[in-house]
C-alpha cells in the first residue's frame, strides 16, 4: 500500500425488517461486526445445511453450494473433494 496513512473504509449491512449499516465511522466497528457475525453465522449455517440436506442450492454471490459441490457462476458443480481455485 502506498503512503502509510491510507485508511480502509469498511461497511457491513444487516438487512431485515430494518436495514442497518455499520461502517468504519462507528467507534469499535470491529467489535460490532464480530458481535453481529456471532449471531448471524449460526443461523446462516443452519439455514444453509437445511437447504443442502433437502437437495437445494444455496447462492453466495457468484458462488453457490449444492449437494454435488461448489458452483461458480452457472458452470457445472466442482466436487467438494476436488483441488481447485477460482480466478477472475
Protein Blocks (a to p, Z undefined) as FASTA:
>chain_A
ZZjkbccddddddddfbccdddfkbghklmmmmmmmmmmmmmmmmmmmmmmmnopacdeh
jbccdfkbccehjaccddfkbccdddZZ
